Each structure stands twice: as C-alpha cells, then as structure tokens.
Amino acid sequence: MPSANLTVDPAFRVGRVDPRLYGSFVEHLGRCVYTGLYEPDHETADKDGFRQDVADLVRDLGVPIIRYPGGNFVSGYNWEDGVGPAGQRPTRLELAWHSIETNRVGTDEFVRWAGGVGAEPLLAINLGTRGIEAARNLVEYCNHPGGTYWSDLRRANGSPQPYGVKVWCLGNEMDGSWQIGRQTAAEYGRLAGETARVMRLVDPGIELVACGSSHHQMPTFGSWEATVLAETYDTVDHVSMHAYYQQHGADRGSFLASAVDMDRAIDEVVATADHVRAVGRHRKRLGISFDEWNVWYLSRFQTPEQAERGWAVAPRLLEDVYSVTDAVVVGNLLITLLRHADRVRIACLAQLVNVIAPIMTEPGGAVWRQASYHPFALTSRYGRGTVLRLEPAGDRYETAEYGDAPLLDAVAVLADEPDAPELRIFAVNRHQREPLTLDVDLRGLPGLAVASHLAIADDDPDAVNTAAEPDRVSPRRLADRAVDGGRLRTVLPPLSWNLIRLGAPG
C-alpha cells in the first residue's frame, strides 16, 4: 500500500486565509443568469424574479464575493443597458457568446441579489469597447452617496444607499485573440493604469485588479505581466490569474496532478510581480486575484457551433457534468490556493450556476448539487484561519504532462477557535486504485483528537449527480482514528479528497 507522512507545527505559517479566496463568478453566459439565478416564473422565485432554491444552495456553498458580469461578456457590455426600468432596457446582440441579451438583470439586480446570499460584488469594467469614462461613471453610480448625476440615477432606480463595491477588475483577458477589443500589453497597461487612477479619484477606497495573462500557456505569459505591472503597479492591488483543467483522453494520472501546474503558475506570477516591485522600488506587495479557475472540458465546446445554432436567449452552453474525479481535482486546486494564502487574496470558481458550475438547474424544475459542490462547500466552511506550511513526503508517480508528482497533496488550516482550537487537514490521494496510509506528526499541537474524517470517493470514479439522482455523489464519513503519542495514522481511499478535523477531546 502506498504511504506518505507529514508534520504539522503551528510555528510554520504561510499566512491567514482571506475569506474572498472562496469567491465565485456569474457571467451573462448561457444559462448562468437566465433560468439559473433568475427565473421569474419559477415556483420559488422571489418578488425580484430570483430562484430561492438556487439562492439557498449558494448560501450553503459559502461564497463571500462574486465576480460579475464577465468574463468575455464584459468586453462588449454597456453597463447603462442594465439599469433603469426593466421594461425599457434594450435587447442587444451579445457577441462574445453569440446570444441575445435582454438586460432584464443588470447591476442593481445583481448587487441586491449578492447581498441576499451573503456575498459582496466584484465588478468587472469594460476595457474592450469602452474605457475611462464608462468606468468612472459606474463607480460613481455604485459608490457615491448622492447629489451627482450618476449617484442620483441609482437613487432614482430604487437604491438610495450606495453599494460600496470594494473590488473592481480592470477588464478581462485583454491578451486573448477571442476577446472583443484585445490589446497588446503596452496598450492595455497604459489604459488600465489611467483608468485605475481616475476610478480612485471617484472612490479612493476601492481595490483594483489588473489583467494578467489569460492562462500561463499564452506565448506572452510573464512578459505580459511585467509590461502591464510596470504601468500599473502603484495604482492596482492585485494581478489576475485564470486557469482551467480537463482530462485529455485516457490520461487521468496527469489530470489528477493538475494542481502541480497551478502551483508552478502561481509561483511564476509571484516572481514576476516581485521583480517589477524590485525594479520600480515599490513598497507594497501585490496580491493575486485568481478570479477564474475550475475544471472545464473546453475541448467539448467548439466556437463554430455558436453560429450554426443562431441567436438565442440563454442557450445551453458549457453545461459540463462533473464526476467524482472532477470533484477530487477541484478539491486539490483549492488546496493549492490555500497553500499560497500569503499572496492569493481573492479567487473565483468559474462559474456559479449551470455554466461549468457546482449548481445545476432545469427551467421550471429542480436544482441540484454537482459532485464538485461538496469539496468547495466544505473547504469554504472549514478552511478559514491560518494556513500552516507542510512538507509531505511519500510515494510518487510519473505523469505524462507534469512529470514526477506526489500521490499525496495536503494543506493544514489552524482555525480561529480560541476556546477550542481545531486543526483541519485537507488531503488528496491521487492513486487511482490503492488507498494511501497517512502518518501525521501532531506533537507540535498536543491534546488534539480526531473529530471527523469526510471523503469524496466512490467505487466508480466517473459517478455523477443528476436531477434524478442528486445525491449519488456526496461526502461520506469514514472511521475516526485516534491520535496516539502525538501521531495520527489514517487511510485515504483511492482517488479521493479528504477533510480531517481534529479538536480537543470530548
């Protein structure tokens, strides 16, 4: 049986978890908004038309911040189309996803809905077809108390109090050939820097995110960040990262090691940002906003199919169905984000409902949790506090895509429970057939006992949840193991994501 060991010591700390690491993403894409979040004719819809069965699952998911309205969508979006009386809003051709946009949901509706599910909005601005003026006006509309044209328009539209939107993305994936209004790094850096400066004149207290590379296989990866940050370093707080992973053919071993790739990419962006800091003699350190990440079977989505289906409102797009294997990878990617909690301040699982999402709906019908919902919800609930640095050692395996990789990946979080300290260990066994014995040295935290061991695992790694079987894949409790002599010895099922909670006996 393969094995691994690790030592947990509270003296070795990575940093505190920013709760915004557990964010998500809502884009006007496919059925994410319409028949996802918003369906006025649904039996659970509230007075504003939002499905409360969906809202309940979003609350349970535990997302404290939600990025909106895109994504590729935002680079052709006029935010003014989505405010004011709903019946008077224009219907537009939406070019990014070849759809019809009715604008029945816009900034006002989204911000109110987000507050109702316990999340703050992270708004993206259009730097594709628009720029400084539209951005400053939107900040004024959202955040200025009143007495000016745009703030009074918000008040007239039914929101007398400012929204106080804290975090803003300066465009989206502006290096991408697929992006409306794409730019070179020099063009984007100059525009983003000037836009950031003007937005701060309206509201000095906002946080701003500059676009990094769309993904780290882009030919300009690294040089893009260096050029953009040279123009924006003093005016932004974070640089964005995006990454999606999928299984290619039968190569499940590489897919299970996707977090190895995410780890390397984060290290490389941190190194580039710190290089710009050193060259420019800047005082602050930039954070990372990993504001798009997930498992996405992009190879199944073919762009020419959009034109063939014609123009439609809320077509079914990117509705991936997630398996146990996908859920284990999602949980592993969360482990990587936690491991970099000293620099990753914000992260957004893309997306929230129907579109590569943990929550699925049917129009007029049911809502259910995908397999990937569970590791996210449990990590969001229990992964709050201080991340401890671990150096696991154990058996390894060879992957075609990422080379040598460990069978075990793990991170530990010391929770903020002053009267009853609790340690949470999140761990993945990447072996597809064999359980893994795990030996944990806990002598640095005396007095702990196992509270519970939950796992996402199944005899069928391709098992999924559906409307007919919504609980086919769910967390299952494993046998508790006692801490003996300051050591915990337990077993992780094959191809599994695990949460082990340890607290005071009793």
Secondary structure, 3 states (H helix, E strand, C coil): CCEEEEECCCCCEEEECCHHHHEEECCCCCCCCECCCECCCCCCECCCCEEHHHHHHHHHHCCCEEEECCCHHHHHCCHHHHCCCHHHCCCEEECCCCEEECCCCCHHHHHHHHHHCCCEEEEEECCCCCCHHHHHHHHHHHHCCCCCHHHHHHHHCCCCCCCCCCEEEECCCCCCCCCCCCCCHHHHHHHHHHHHHHHHHHCCCCEEEECCCCCCCCCCCCHHHHHHHHHHCCCCCEEEEEEEECCCCCCHHHHHCHHHHHHHHHHHHHHHHHHHHHHHCCCCCCEEEEEEEEECCHHHCCCHHHHHHCCCECCCCCCCCCEHHHHHHHHHHHHHHHHCCCCEEEEEEECCECCCCCEEECCCCCEEECCCHHHHHHHHHHCCCEEECCCCEECEEEECCCEEEECEEEEEEECCCCCCCCEEEEEEECCCCCCEEEEEECCCCCCCEEEEEEEECCCCCCCECCCCCCCCCCCEECCCCCEECCEEEEEECCCEEEEEEEECCC
